[in-house]
Amino acid sequence: MCIYSLKDQYEILKNLQTPYNIELKKRIQGSLNGQYVYTALNDFFITKGNSIHVVCLDIYVNDTFVTQARGDGLIISTPTGSTAYCLSAGGPLIQNRVPCIAIVPICPLSLSFRPLILPLDVKISIKMNANSRGEGLVICDGQVQYDFKRNDCFDIIPSKNDVQFVVPSAHQDLDWVIKLQRMLNWNSRFQQPRD
């Protein structure tokens, strides 16, 4: 989530004489069957694609089996990506300076599978179960996609290369909260217009 709108970009650039900080945003790196594919700022999305069948995904953390997810897919998100597709799928809002990764199920068949928040330094492996009726896709930051077939494995680790963002030094964390209040309209009632 950007704390400024695009229409303000020129005004902000003109005012760079004001004190600013460099904010480092963490990224995650993905590899499919041991081959590097992409470094994501926002998320990796594993989806059933065009299949009418749900996918069956085995989730491992640091090579230890955690659970099997059956449903339309998974989102593996950074804090930066937490306000995008991850949020729409029921995932948490994560402040950018929290070093973590979110795993969010998409339409899971089990009500007991809830979003997971893990430390950033773990290795997450998602394996397409051999008995999965459907196959799918891995989509990287909404830009690049790869086929994800039975017995394939997609590994996610923290990237060594952060992205640097210029942010005003004053009220950096407060700006994030104010932007959330404005976007989400927290605790506001939705009212029908009166005739």
C-alpha positions in Angstrom: 0.0 0.0 0.0 1.5 3.3 -1.1 1.0 6.1 1.5 0.7 8.7 -1.3 -1.5 8.8 -4.4 0.1 8.9 -7.8 -1.3 12.4 -8.5 0.9 13.7 -5.6 4.2 12.3 -7.0 5.5 15.5 -8.6 4.7 17.6 -5.5 6.5 15.1 -3.3 9.5 15.0 -5.6 9.7 18.8 -5.5 9.7 18.7 -1.7 12.6 16.3 -1.2 14.5 19.0 0.6 12.4 18.0 3.6 14.0 15.3 5.8 13.4 11.8 4.6 14.3 8.3 5.4 15.1 5.3 3.2 12.7 2.5 4.1 13.9 -1.0 3.3 11.1 -3.3 2.1 11.7 -7.1 2.3 11.2 -9.3 -0.7 10.9 -13.0 -1.1 12.5 -15.3 -3.6 10.8 -18.3 -5.3 12.2 -21.3 -7.0 10.3 -24.0 -8.9 11.7 -27.5 -8.7 15.1 -26.1 -7.6 15.3 -23.4 -10.3 15.1 -19.7 -9.4 12.1 -18.1 -11.0 11.4 -14.7 -9.4 11.9 -12.2 -6.5 8.6 -10.8 -5.3 8.0 -7.5 -3.5 4.3 -8.4 -2.9 3.4 -12.0 -3.2 3.4 -15.4 -4.8 0.0 -16.8 -5.7 -0.5 -20.5 -6.2 -3.9 -21.0 -8.0 -5.9 -23.8 -9.6 -5.9 -21.7 -12.7 -8.6 -22.7 -15.2 -9.2 -26.1 -13.6 -12.7 -26.8 -12.2 -11.0 -29.0 -9.5 -9.5 -27.8 -6.3 -5.8 -28.2 -5.8 -4.2 -30.2 -3.0 -1.1 -28.4 -1.7 1.3 -29.8 1.0 2.9 -27.0 3.0 6.3 -27.4 4.7 8.2 -24.9 6.8 11.9 -25.5 7.1 11.3 -29.0 5.6 8.8 -29.9 8.3 5.2 -30.8 7.1 2.7 -28.3 8.5 -0.6 -29.1 6.7 -2.3 -29.9 3.5 -4.4 -27.2 1.9 -7.3 -28.1 -0.4 -9.0 -25.3 -2.1 -8.5 -22.7 -4.9 -4.9 -21.9 -3.9 -2.6 -20.1 -1.5 -1.1 -16.6 -1.3 2.4 -16.3 0.2 2.7 -12.6 1.0 5.2 -10.0 2.3 4.1 -7.2 4.5 4.0 -4.9 1.4 1.7 -7.4 -0.3 -0.6 -7.8 2.7 -2.8 -4.9 1.6 -3.5 -6.3 -1.8 -4.8 -9.7 -2.9 -3.8 -11.1 0.5 -6.2 -8.8 2.3 -9.0 -9.5 -0.1 -8.6 -13.2 0.6 -9.0 -12.7 4.4 -5.4 -12.2 5.3 -4.0 -9.8 7.9 -2.8 -6.3 7.5 0.9 -6.2 8.2 2.9 -3.1 8.9 5.9 -2.9 6.5 8.5 -3.0 9.2 7.3 -6.4 10.7 9.7 -9.1 9.3 7.3 -11.8 8.4 5.6 -13.8 5.7 1.9 -14.6 5.5 0.4 -17.8 4.1 -3.3 -17.2 3.2 -5.6 -19.9 1.9 -8.0 -19.1 -1.0 -11.4 -20.6 -0.5 -10.1 -23.6 1.6 -12.3 -26.7 1.9 -11.6 -26.8 5.6 -12.8 -24.1 7.9 -9.9 -24.9 10.3 -7.2 -23.6 7.9 -6.6 -20.0 8.8 -3.9 -17.5 7.6 -0.5 -18.2 9.1 2.1 -15.6 10.0 5.7 -16.9 10.0 9.1 -15.3 10.6 10.8 -13.9 7.5 13.8 -16.2 7.9 12.0 -19.5 7.3 11.9 -21.6 4.1 8.4 -22.3 2.9 7.9 -25.2 0.5 4.6 -25.8 -1.3 4.2 -29.2 -3.0 1.5 -30.1 -5.4 0.2 -33.4 -4.0 0.5 -36.3 -6.4 -3.2 -37.1 -5.7 -4.4 -33.6 -6.5 -7.2 -33.7 -9.0 -6.3 -30.3 -10.4 -3.1 -28.7 -11.4 -2.3 -25.0 -11.3 -0.2 -22.0 -11.7 2.4 -20.1 -9.7 1.9 -16.3 -10.3 4.7 -14.0 -9.2 3.7 -10.4 -8.2 0.8 -10.6 -10.7 3.4 -10.4 -13.5 4.8 -13.8 -14.4 3.2 -17.2 -14.2 4.5 -20.8 -14.3 2.7 -24.1 -14.6 2.5 -26.0 -11.3 1.9 -29.7 -11.9 1.6 -32.8 -9.6 4.8 -33.5 -7.6 6.1 -30.0 -8.4 7.7 -28.0 -5.5 7.8 -24.3 -5.1 10.2 -23.0 -2.4 10.1 -19.5 -0.9 13.0 -17.9 1.0 13.8 -14.4 2.0 15.6 -12.4 -0.6 19.0 -10.9 0.2 18.1 -7.8 -1.8 15.7 -5.3 -0.2 14.0 -2.6 -2.1 14.6 1.0 -1.0 11.8 3.5 -0.8 12.1 7.2 0.0 9.7 8.2 2.7 9.3 11.5 4.7 11.0 11.1 8.1 8.2 12.7 10.1 5.3 10.4 11.1 6.3 7.5 8.9 4.3 4.9 10.9 1.5 7.3 11.6 1.1 7.9 7.8 0.5 4.1 7.4 -2.2 4.1 10.0 -3.9 7.2 8.6 -3.9 5.7 5.1 -5.5 2.6 6.5 -8.2 4.6 8.2 -9.0 6.5 5.0 -9.0 3.4 2.8 -10.9 1.0 5.0 -13.3 3.5 6.5 -13.1 1.7 9.9 -16.2 1.6 12.0 -18.2 3.7 9.6 -21.7 2.7 8.9 -22.8 2.2 5.3 -25.9 4.2 4.7 -28.3 4.3 1.9 -28.9 7.8 0.4 -32.3 9.2 1.3 -34.6 10.4 -1.4 
